[in-house]
Each structure stands twice: as structure tokens, then as C-alpha cells.
């Protein structure tokens, strides 16, 4: 259900860039205006302490947000 909610926000599952981590499960392409809503969805799925990270990738460079 959460994946469906993320897709309704316009999320597109993409390969994880090697510059972040080889151990990541998925990457999402999101438009900037839906980033806050997507973050809330991810925080509901993966509570603090579960080790998930959210990165913004611009020009091939990751930045944790």
C-alpha cells in the first residue's frame, strides 16, 4: 500500500546509483514539490533507527536530506 501511495505522488523506481551505496534497496525519482509528502510516507514505513536515508541527487552527486 505504501508503494502505491508513493507511486501516486509520481515516484518512479530507479536503479540505485553506485555513488550512494551498493546495499540500497531502491531509488525513487521524485519531483521536488512532492519530496515532503514522500518523506512522510518513508518515515511511516521505516521508523527512526531502521537505517534508511533520503538522498537528493543532482548532477550525479548525492546529498543527504
Secondary structure, DSSP 8 states (H G I E B T S, - for coil): -HHHHHHHTT-EEE---TTT-TT---EEE--GGGHHHHHHHHHHHS-TTS----EEEETTEEEE-
